[in-house]
Amino acid sequence: EVLPTGLPPLCFKQGDGSRYRAMQGIAPDRPMALFVGRVAHEKNIDFLIEMLVRLREMVPNVLLIIAGEGPAEAHIRALVTARGLDAHVHYQGYMDRHTTLLDCYRAADAFVFASRTETQGLVLLEAMAQGTPVVSTAVMGTADVLAGVKGAVVVPEDIEAFSEGVASVLRDPAKRMLLSECAREDAQRWTSRSMAERLSRLYENVIEADVSRSVVTS
């Protein structure tokens, strides 16, 4: 039996996206995609940068926020510059999970993710808890998180398919609103309370099975 890490109630406290955009000098109507996570090579951020080259052709003023710190930061900055994307990428660094991170999630029009190594992918759930539509590949743990969800667009690790998926969210307010509503509902299945109830049922089943075995053997 696999019991994922549940989301604490804090993750469902609605952030203030307008406040985040104002503090960072981002126009309220600028299309904004967001990545949150450790800035490491295994997170496959290189792919997101290459995807952004194509996405910019479809959404010319798109902005990608990279929120996090890590050993690949210098490499990512160099790649962004080499691709001529400096005006389209903002490096946020570390944020307080209780305040500014929630605001950042809420400010984004789409959360983008292409990691190949996640055991669960909690950032996807955190984004959905804030009503931020997700565009992501589904590999390892992210496949478990995204199975059957309605608040995400699941795409292959292909630049054309991924950029089309993100563009479809950024350019269509009605679709974005529907995905946002569904994302919040999807996240409710992963609350810490839901996981605790599953654990309780698991214990009950184990006890019942043990009692049944004892009765049979006696």
Backbone bond lengths (Angstrom), bond angles and torsions (degrees), N, CA, C in turn:
res aa  C-N    CA-C-N  psi(-1)  N-CA   C-N-CA  omega(-1)  CA-C   N-CA-C  phi
1 E - - - 1.468 - - 1.526 108.75 -
2 V 1.313 117.02 128.15 1.460 121.77 179.90 1.522 109.31 -106.06
3 L 1.330 116.07 122.28 1.457 121.13 178.09 1.525 108.85 -114.16
4 P 1.322 117.93 108.14 1.464 120.56 -178.80 1.529 111.33 -68.57
5 T 1.320 114.61 164.31 1.461 120.28 172.79 1.523 108.71 -69.40
6 G 1.324 116.84 128.58 1.460 120.01 -179.89 1.516 112.31 -85.20
7 L 1.322 115.80 156.58 1.462 121.08 177.46 1.518 110.30 -83.92
8 P 1.337 118.13 127.29 1.467 119.93 176.43 1.524 110.88 -69.54
9 P 1.334 117.30 160.27 1.479 120.42 -178.95 1.519 113.42 -54.85
10 L 1.331 117.65 -30.42 1.456 120.58 -178.39 1.522 112.05 -56.10
11 C 1.335 117.01 -35.18 1.468 120.64 -177.50 1.520 112.25 -63.60
12 F 1.318 116.81 -20.57 1.460 121.30 -177.74 1.529 112.23 -96.25
13 K 1.334 116.05 -2.28 1.461 119.81 174.04 1.520 107.77 -71.09
14 Q 1.313 117.74 119.70 1.458 120.67 -172.09 1.527 112.29 -68.24
15 G 1.332 114.45 125.93 1.453 120.12 176.78 1.518 111.32 -76.70
16 D 1.315 115.37 172.58 1.460 122.20 -178.95 1.528 108.51 -111.07
17 G 1.321 115.94 94.34 1.453 120.44 -177.99 1.516 113.21 -65.07
18 S 1.323 116.91 -36.64 1.465 120.73 179.53 1.522 110.51 -63.45
19 R 1.328 116.16 -38.82 1.464 120.28 179.05 1.528 110.45 -64.05
20 Y 1.327 116.29 -43.06 1.462 119.32 179.78 1.520 111.02 -62.05
21 R 1.328 116.48 -47.81 1.469 119.89 -178.65 1.527 110.78 -61.52
22 A 1.321 116.97 -41.10 1.466 120.16 -179.64 1.529 110.89 -64.25
23 M 1.320 116.98 -42.11 1.463 120.60 -179.27 1.520 112.38 -66.78
24 Q 1.326 116.77 -31.32 1.456 120.77 -178.48 1.534 113.05 -95.20
25 G 1.326 117.31 -0.44 1.455 120.79 179.83 1.521 113.32 70.31
26 I 1.334 116.36 31.58 1.470 121.71 179.74 1.531 108.64 -99.58
27 A 1.304 116.99 126.51 1.463 120.75 -178.76 1.527 110.54 -58.44
28 P 1.327 117.64 142.17 1.465 121.26 -177.85 1.521 113.69 -58.15
29 D 1.333 117.16 -29.76 1.465 120.39 -176.09 1.528 113.05 -101.69
30 R 1.330 117.86 7.98 1.469 118.29 -179.73 1.524 110.23 -77.70
31 P 1.328 118.60 126.68 1.461 120.95 179.36 1.528 109.82 -60.79
32 M 1.329 115.74 128.02 1.462 120.17 -172.47 1.518 110.79 -130.63
33 A 1.333 115.43 123.98 1.461 122.57 173.07 1.519 107.93 -106.79
34 L 1.321 116.39 154.15 1.463 120.37 -173.00 1.521 111.48 -137.61
35 F 1.333 114.82 135.62 1.459 121.72 167.52 1.520 107.40 -119.51
36 V 1.324 116.26 132.48 1.465 121.91 175.11 1.519 107.98 -124.35
37 G 1.317 115.79 130.16 1.460 118.72 177.85 1.517 111.27 158.38
38 R 1.305 115.55 176.62 1.454 121.15 176.63 1.526 108.60 -66.72
39 V 1.318 115.67 132.04 1.457 119.68 -179.15 1.529 107.25 -83.86
40 A 1.311 115.04 82.41 1.455 122.89 -177.30 1.521 108.81 -131.66
41 H 1.320 116.17 158.46 1.461 120.58 -174.99 1.531 112.26 -61.10
42 E 1.339 116.86 -35.65 1.457 119.05 -177.07 1.526 113.18 -68.64
43 K 1.336 117.45 -12.56 1.469 120.75 178.20 1.525 112.32 -79.18
44 N 1.341 116.49 -6.86 1.472 120.87 174.67 1.527 112.39 62.33
45 I 1.329 115.98 37.02 1.464 120.20 178.92 1.527 110.62 -69.57
46 D 1.337 116.51 -28.22 1.469 119.98 175.83 1.529 110.60 -52.69
47 F 1.324 115.69 -42.73 1.467 119.78 -179.57 1.525 110.13 -62.62
48 L 1.335 117.39 -41.40 1.467 120.31 179.95 1.524 111.06 -62.90
49 I 1.332 116.83 -36.35 1.464 119.95 178.28 1.531 110.46 -67.44
50 E 1.313 116.56 -44.77 1.471 119.78 178.19 1.525 110.37 -64.03
51 M 1.326 116.44 -37.14 1.460 120.63 176.39 1.526 110.85 -64.06
52 L 1.329 116.54 -35.95 1.461 121.35 -178.88 1.528 111.51 -63.59
53 V 1.322 117.03 -31.90 1.468 120.64 176.82 1.526 109.43 -57.44
54 R 1.310 116.73 -46.40 1.470 121.62 179.77 1.527 110.84 -72.97
55 L 1.327 116.90 -40.21 1.464 120.59 -178.78 1.520 111.38 -61.00
56 R 1.318 116.78 -36.82 1.464 120.49 -179.52 1.524 111.81 -61.97
57 E 1.311 117.06 -28.46 1.462 120.08 177.69 1.531 110.82 -68.06
58 M 1.330 116.70 -30.04 1.465 121.35 -179.08 1.518 112.15 -92.72
59 V 1.326 116.26 -32.69 1.475 121.96 179.36 1.531 106.29 -129.65
60 P 1.334 117.88 85.82 1.467 121.56 -168.60 1.524 115.96 -57.12
61 N 1.318 119.04 -33.20 1.464 120.36 -176.61 1.530 112.93 -101.75
62 V 1.324 117.94 20.80 1.455 121.73 -178.74 1.526 110.85 -61.72
63 L 1.320 115.83 145.98 1.462 122.62 176.97 1.525 108.55 -126.08
64 L 1.330 116.69 130.58 1.461 122.32 175.54 1.522 109.04 -106.12
65 I 1.308 116.57 123.21 1.465 122.25 174.43 1.524 108.35 -94.95
66 I 1.316 117.06 127.71 1.460 121.81 173.58 1.521 106.78 -109.49
67 A 1.322 115.76 105.89 1.468 121.93 -175.76 1.519 109.22 -104.87
68 G 1.322 115.64 111.53 1.454 120.01 179.34 1.519 110.32 149.28
69 E 1.304 115.29 173.16 1.454 121.65 179.11 1.521 108.45 -133.60
70 G 1.331 116.72 159.32 1.449 118.68 178.28 1.507 112.99 166.09
71 P 1.330 116.60 177.18 1.460 122.01 -172.19 1.528 115.24 -68.39
72 A 1.316 117.72 -16.28 1.468 120.07 -177.47 1.529 112.51 -95.74
73 E 1.318 117.03 7.83 1.465 119.42 -173.75 1.527 112.10 -61.28
74 A 1.337 118.00 -45.39 1.463 120.25 -179.43 1.528 110.70 -62.46
75 H 1.312 116.13 -40.05 1.468 120.75 178.50 1.527 110.70 -62.94
76 I 1.333 116.51 -44.40 1.467 120.57 -179.12 1.523 110.55 -64.61
77 R 1.323 117.35 -42.75 1.465 120.37 178.86 1.528 111.02 -61.05
78 A 1.326 115.92 -41.27 1.470 119.64 179.45 1.521 111.00 -65.80
79 L 1.316 116.86 -40.07 1.462 120.83 179.45 1.524 110.80 -65.37
80 V 1.327 116.61 -42.79 1.471 120.96 178.56 1.522 110.46 -59.03
81 T 1.322 116.31 -45.16 1.465 120.64 179.39 1.528 110.70 -64.49
82 A 1.326 116.17 -42.88 1.465 120.12 -179.29 1.521 111.88 -62.30
83 R 1.325 116.94 -30.98 1.470 120.86 -179.59 1.526 112.28 -90.30
84 G 1.319 116.96 3.56 1.462 120.48 178.25 1.518 113.77 69.83
85 L 1.335 115.95 34.57 1.464 120.52 -173.29 1.525 114.00 -112.14
86 D 1.330 117.41 14.03 1.469 119.11 -175.43 1.527 112.94 -56.51
87 A 1.320 117.20 -35.02 1.471 120.57 -179.54 1.526 112.47 -78.34
88 H 1.326 116.12 -4.74 1.467 120.12 -175.89 1.524 113.59 -116.93
89 V 1.338 116.46 6.15 1.463 120.49 179.27 1.523 109.23 -131.24
90 H 1.315 115.58 133.65 1.464 121.93 177.07 1.520 108.30 -122.68
91 Y 1.341 116.02 127.72 1.469 121.18 -179.11 1.523 108.62 -96.62
92 Q 1.314 115.12 117.12 1.452 119.38 -174.26 1.527 113.03 -92.40
93 G 1.311 117.60 -33.54 1.458 119.00 -176.84 1.522 111.20 76.38
94 Y 1.324 115.41 -161.70 1.472 120.57 -176.76 1.520 110.97 -71.59
95 M 1.340 116.15 142.27 1.458 121.47 175.81 1.518 110.36 -132.83
96 D 1.313 116.01 151.35 1.461 121.96 177.65 1.524 108.88 -68.88
97 R 1.332 116.11 124.97 1.466 120.62 -176.66 1.522 112.53 -66.91
98 H 1.325 117.17 -19.94 1.462 120.67 -176.58 1.529 112.71 -86.95
99 T 1.332 117.17 -18.30 1.464 119.58 -172.82 1.532 111.87 -134.23
100 T 1.340 116.11 -80.85 1.463 120.08 -170.52 1.524 113.52 -64.49
101 L 1.338 117.52 -32.57 1.467 118.51 179.04 1.520 110.58 -65.86
102 L 1.320 117.07 -40.83 1.465 120.33 177.78 1.523 110.32 -61.90
103 D 1.333 116.20 -41.23 1.470 120.29 177.65 1.521 110.95 -61.81
104 C 1.335 115.97 -40.84 1.465 120.80 -178.08 1.531 111.21 -65.68
105 Y 1.336 115.81 -45.83 1.469 119.45 176.09 1.533 109.91 -55.23
106 R 1.322 115.60 -46.12 1.466 120.81 -174.32 1.524 111.53 -68.26
107 A 1.328 116.48 -29.08 1.467 120.28 -177.96 1.513 112.58 -73.79
108 A 1.331 116.97 -23.93 1.461 120.70 -173.58 1.526 111.87 -76.52
109 D 1.313 115.54 146.28 1.465 121.36 174.20 1.524 111.05 -86.75
110 A 1.335 116.00 -23.21 1.462 120.47 178.65 1.527 108.72 -154.93
111 F 1.320 115.63 141.98 1.458 121.67 174.42 1.519 107.50 -102.97
112 V 1.335 117.28 125.54 1.462 120.84 -175.15 1.522 109.88 -114.50
113 F 1.339 115.26 139.69 1.463 119.87 -173.71 1.525 109.04 -154.94
114 A 1.335 115.52 136.19 1.468 119.25 -179.25 1.524 111.69 -143.81
115 S 1.328 116.62 25.07 1.466 120.37 -178.93 1.522 110.73 -64.50
116 R 1.336 115.11 143.80 1.467 120.36 -179.95 1.522 112.18 -102.39
117 T 1.330 117.91 -0.02 1.463 119.74 -167.61 1.523 114.49 -124.94
118 E 1.329 118.37 12.11 1.459 119.43 -174.53 1.528 111.88 -71.90
119 T 1.330 116.48 136.44 1.460 120.32 171.96 1.516 110.51 -83.59
120 Q 1.331 117.07 -24.95 1.464 119.72 176.43 1.520 112.56 -142.20
121 G 1.304 118.55 -50.09 1.461 120.17 -178.32 1.517 112.41 89.58
122 L 1.330 116.26 53.12 1.458 120.48 -177.54 1.525 113.08 -62.19
123 V 1.330 117.11 -30.06 1.466 118.75 -178.89 1.524 111.44 -63.65
124 L 1.322 117.30 -30.77 1.464 119.76 175.77 1.524 110.37 -62.26
125 L 1.331 115.62 -43.51 1.457 120.59 179.75 1.521 111.35 -67.62
126 E 1.336 116.34 -39.17 1.459 119.76 178.51 1.526 110.71 -62.77
127 A 1.327 116.08 -40.89 1.465 119.88 177.94 1.525 110.60 -63.43
128 M 1.334 116.62 -46.45 1.466 119.82 -178.92 1.527 111.38 -64.84
129 A 1.327 117.27 -34.20 1.463 120.29 178.07 1.526 111.25 -62.50
130 Q 1.336 116.58 -26.91 1.456 121.37 176.76 1.526 112.48 -89.92
131 G 1.331 116.31 2.10 1.457 119.69 179.75 1.511 113.46 78.41
132 T 1.333 116.72 22.41 1.458 120.61 179.51 1.524 109.73 -95.09
133 P 1.323 118.49 118.43 1.460 120.56 179.52 1.519 111.53 -58.39
134 V 1.311 116.61 142.65 1.455 122.77 -178.29 1.524 109.88 -107.38
135 V 1.326 115.81 136.70 1.464 122.08 168.28 1.516 105.61 -122.05
136 S 1.328 116.68 116.49 1.460 119.01 -171.07 1.518 111.77 -153.97
137 T 1.323 113.57 155.77 1.456 119.35 166.12 1.530 107.21 -76.17
138 A 1.318 116.98 168.21 1.466 121.06 -179.87 1.521 108.20 -128.26
139 V 1.327 115.21 95.12 1.453 121.82 -176.57 1.528 108.81 -134.54
140 M 1.324 117.19 135.26 1.466 122.07 179.48 1.535 110.12 53.01
141 G 1.325 116.89 -121.52 1.462 120.09 -175.21 1.506 114.41 -64.31
142 T 1.324 117.17 -32.50 1.462 118.67 179.45 1.523 111.31 -67.18
143 A 1.321 116.71 -27.65 1.468 119.45 176.75 1.522 110.06 -65.45
144 D 1.339 117.29 -37.43 1.464 120.79 178.11 1.523 110.76 -66.98
145 V 1.315 116.24 -43.70 1.461 120.70 -178.72 1.529 111.35 -64.51
146 L 1.319 116.46 -40.15 1.468 120.57 -172.54 1.527 114.16 -90.79
147 A 1.308 117.25 -1.84 1.466 120.23 -180.00 1.531 110.25 -64.39
148 G 1.301 116.33 117.25 1.461 121.35 174.90 1.514 115.64 78.31
149 V 1.328 119.47 6.25 1.460 119.92 -178.79 1.528 110.41 -78.83
150 K 1.323 115.12 155.69 1.459 121.21 179.31 1.526 112.44 -112.19
151 G 1.331 116.08 -7.73 1.461 119.92 -177.44 1.510 113.27 -100.42
152 A 1.329 116.57 20.47 1.464 120.67 -178.70 1.517 110.65 -139.25
153 V 1.310 114.65 153.83 1.465 122.13 172.61 1.525 105.95 -109.85
154 V 1.312 116.97 111.40 1.463 121.94 -178.50 1.518 108.73 -92.60
155 V 1.328 115.59 126.25 1.463 120.82 -175.29 1.531 109.84 -132.50
156 P 1.327 117.41 158.51 1.469 120.15 175.45 1.521 110.60 -77.01
157 E 1.321 115.68 166.54 1.466 119.91 175.86 1.524 108.78 -79.60
158 D 1.296 113.05 74.66 1.466 122.40 -178.60 1.523 106.73 -139.85
159 I 1.315 117.04 126.91 1.461 120.94 -172.81 1.522 111.83 -57.63
160 E 1.314 117.47 -44.69 1.463 120.08 -177.69 1.523 111.27 -66.36
161 A 1.329 116.92 -46.75 1.460 120.77 -178.37 1.520 111.21 -66.34
162 F 1.323 116.26 -40.83 1.461 119.84 -178.09 1.531 110.70 -67.60
163 S 1.333 116.70 -46.98 1.462 119.91 -179.71 1.526 111.40 -63.49
164 E 1.321 117.46 -37.17 1.472 120.65 175.89 1.519 110.52 -62.92
165 G 1.347 115.98 -40.82 1.457 119.64 178.88 1.514 112.56 -62.72
166 V 1.327 116.10 -43.96 1.472 119.59 179.22 1.526 110.31 -66.94
167 A 1.329 116.53 -44.52 1.463 120.54 -179.40 1.522 111.36 -60.40
168 S 1.326 116.87 -37.09 1.466 120.01 -179.37 1.522 111.58 -63.24
169 V 1.330 116.55 -30.27 1.467 120.85 177.71 1.532 110.60 -80.75
170 L 1.317 117.07 -44.08 1.463 120.68 -176.21 1.523 112.63 -67.94
171 R 1.333 117.38 -32.23 1.466 120.36 -173.46 1.527 113.58 -93.53
172 D 1.311 118.07 -6.13 1.468 120.75 -174.45 1.531 110.43 -124.88
173 P 1.341 118.17 93.84 1.465 121.39 -178.10 1.525 113.42 -57.64
174 A 1.339 117.35 -36.90 1.462 120.28 -179.14 1.527 110.52 -66.42
175 K 1.318 116.55 -44.21 1.462 120.33 178.01 1.521 110.16 -63.75
176 R 1.323 116.62 -41.45 1.460 121.30 -179.92 1.534 110.95 -61.86
177 M 1.316 116.43 -41.04 1.458 119.98 179.83 1.527 111.19 -66.05
178 L 1.324 116.74 -41.97 1.460 120.53 179.26 1.524 110.64 -64.67
179 L 1.329 116.75 -45.01 1.461 120.44 178.26 1.529 111.02 -61.56
180 S 1.324 115.88 -38.18 1.463 120.49 179.87 1.525 111.55 -61.35
181 E 1.325 115.64 -46.11 1.465 120.00 179.16 1.530 110.98 -63.09
182 C 1.320 115.72 -42.77 1.465 119.95 -179.71 1.531 111.23 -67.69
183 A 1.333 116.48 -36.05 1.459 120.28 -179.27 1.520 110.90 -61.11
184 R 1.318 116.80 -42.37 1.474 119.73 178.38 1.526 110.57 -61.91
185 E 1.314 116.67 -41.49 1.461 120.25 178.66 1.530 110.62 -65.45
186 D 1.326 117.01 -41.54 1.463 120.70 178.50 1.524 110.92 -59.68
187 A 1.326 116.67 -42.62 1.466 120.82 -176.64 1.522 112.12 -65.52
188 Q 1.320 117.01 -27.20 1.461 120.08 -178.98 1.526 112.29 -61.72
189 R 1.317 117.11 -24.44 1.468 120.16 179.34 1.523 112.10 -72.24
190 W 1.341 116.15 -11.07 1.462 120.27 -173.40 1.527 112.31 -115.51
191 T 1.317 118.10 19.14 1.457 119.77 -179.78 1.527 110.40 -68.33
192 S 1.325 115.94 156.05 1.462 120.35 178.01 1.536 110.15 -60.70
193 R 1.322 117.24 -32.84 1.463 120.33 177.75 1.529 110.82 -65.35
194 S 1.346 115.96 -43.63 1.465 119.74 178.91 1.522 111.10 -61.86
195 M 1.330 116.33 -40.97 1.464 119.85 179.60 1.532 110.96 -67.75
196 A 1.337 116.87 -36.96 1.467 120.51 177.72 1.529 110.51 -65.03
197 E 1.325 116.63 -39.11 1.469 120.08 178.15 1.524 110.38 -65.90
198 R 1.324 117.31 -38.59 1.467 120.30 176.93 1.525 110.87 -64.57
199 L 1.328 116.63 -39.46 1.455 120.46 178.45 1.521 110.44 -64.61
200 S 1.321 116.10 -41.14 1.462 120.27 178.85 1.526 110.74 -61.79
201 R 1.328 116.47 -44.20 1.471 120.04 178.60 1.524 111.22 -63.90
202 L 1.338 115.83 -36.09 1.459 119.46 178.39 1.527 110.66 -63.24
203 Y 1.327 116.99 -45.56 1.464 120.36 177.16 1.531 111.01 -59.33
204 E 1.325 115.97 -43.21 1.466 120.12 -179.64 1.527 110.52 -61.58
205 N 1.331 116.33 -42.36 1.465 119.84 179.36 1.521 111.74 -65.18
206 V 1.327 116.32 -39.56 1.464 120.43 178.58 1.530 110.36 -64.05
207 I 1.338 116.11 -43.07 1.467 120.48 179.82 1.524 110.72 -63.71
208 E 1.342 115.48 -44.82 1.464 119.44 179.53 1.524 111.34 -61.93
209 A 1.345 116.21 -40.92 1.458 119.70 179.34 1.524 110.69 -65.57
210 D 1.327 117.05 -38.07 1.458 121.53 -179.64 1.524 110.65 -67.33
211 V 1.333 115.46 -41.52 1.475 119.79 178.47 1.516 110.31 -64.48
212 S 1.318 116.71 -42.45 1.473 120.60 179.66 1.521 110.43 -61.94
213 R 1.315 117.51 -40.44 1.448 121.84 179.66 1.541 110.71 -64.69
214 S 1.337 114.38 -40.36 1.466 120.05 -179.52 1.527 110.45 -63.60
215 V 1.324 115.90 -41.01 1.465 120.24 -179.66 1.520 110.99 -64.81
216 V 1.334 115.94 -41.99 1.467 120.58 -179.44 1.505 110.64 -66.18
217 T 1.326 119.65 -45.08 1.451 122.28 -176.49 1.519 112.45 -71.66
218 S 1.328 117.39 -28.05 1.462 119.37 -179.69 1.542 110.69 -77.41
